[in-house]
Amino acid sequence: MIKQRCAIYTRKSTEEGLEQNFNSLDSQREACAAYVLSQKHEGWSELADRYDDGGFSGGSMERPGLKQLLNDVWAGRVDVIVVYEVDRLTRSLTDFAKMVETFDKAGVSFVSVTQAFNTTNSMGRPTLNVLLSFAQFEREVTAERIRDKVAASKRKGIWMGGAVPMGYDVRDKALIINPNGAHSIRTIFETYLAHGSVRALAKQIEDLDITSKQRTDRHGRVTGGRAFSRVTLYNILRNPIYVGKVRHKDTLHDGLHEAIVDADIWEQAQNQLAGNGGQKMGGVRRSARRLLDGRLFDEQGRAMGTTYASKRHDRTGTRHSKRYWYDTSKKVDSDDINKVQRLPAGKLEQTVQNAVRTKLADKAWLAEQLRNQRVNAARIASIIEAAEQACRVPPKRSADAPQDAVMALLERIDLTPNALQIKLDLVSLAQSVNADETVTLRFDVPFTLHQKGRAKPVIIATDNTRIHQDAELVGLVADAKPWMAELLNNEAASVQEITDREHLRSGSVSRILPLAFLAPDITSAILHGTQPASLSAKSLRDLKDLPLDWCRQRLVLGFPTL
């Protein structure tokens, strides 16, 4: 009798009830353990390790219990995975296809207790696909229902939860005024009207020792109690919650909660913001002399400032002076012996602008990054829509032009030997007023420094956006997905059947099939012809082992690390 080591996986989407002595996870585990015990005659035995995910959605792979389970599968410590229902493992067909591929390679079976089937028999896999299709449909219908409920509730003026705005507390799921916090909010509005700018407001608020609201999360971590950033102050001044309104998309509704700020003061603040050029997103940062001022740091972590050199040209008898702008490292002190880096500002700005706009325009990549941060579906859609609107505005071309909304999202750029590490702050796109909330994106832009003659180095970005559609490469990706679907749905009996039908050499289909699990942004780049120049059909076919992990795929195939 062959011993079968069984790992029991349990999951619950919400944290409600998890504090009870016997909760949903315990109930699932008990049912799975009883099933494993019933198969004792087949050599089944339950592993002592627990793989539990309480409070995690089945629509994402970012779950600690699931990650530990997959690691143990790869390590060869599991023979059978047992779940109470299929949708406890995942509610996404795409994620399930990846997991089945992993299970097959590791020789692991998958069993659902209530549906009584597993992936080792010919009927198990197509039945799983049908069930998961309904699970995914249910999740999408539920999301639509929630969005409709939120819209209807906000039309009635009901606050729908989330981070509690400063100045309010929550009682019976409704906002009530917190006297101390409300006093701080009124002070912020009055100080802004008195001084006329958010920069002066930030300094005055800091001098008055007014700090952000202190919060304790479910893990006991305390955040807040810090000085306000200008981004947060802009959002507070624009937030209609303080005048007794509830916003839903672009519409304001009368709220059921009590206002903190008088309507007259609110209107004055909005007019002053508009008069100062305080656009919805573009006004969150002051207009710098150059686009990257205050956000660029060299390899030693030192801030880089903007300088220029002037050179006179004699054109048709007329003396003409031209400025050449550079970003230069600032020495920390007189003992700083590290080499000063000096880069042409214009070329660097253009590289950053193109990279940021390309990333924000990639909806699939943007949605994936936000899901990884556990941003809910409604806010993801709102952020993507705001990003799309920001990208429609032509990029800034002049140092004297007002800063555009896209570049206003730049939080920090770190210079490394082979890349620019870019960090974006999307709080303004998310329309959040929580001083402690972070919605950030990080990605690398590869580049090299090239020196021509005795001239200063210039930046040459790696051309990942060059349009070069490779028909053969596109063909490989286009073939992989339908072939994999045929095998998963038992429409093709084997890889050899597809090989014979397509009149290909032995082994060709096996090398192409893994391409069905390419990351969405990689597939999109190949289809649009913006893949790295080093990626070709031959290099993809000759790849010995394509990682399932999307981050490792990007690294292996020469894409920027996200």
Disulfide bonds with the S-S distance in Angstrom:
none
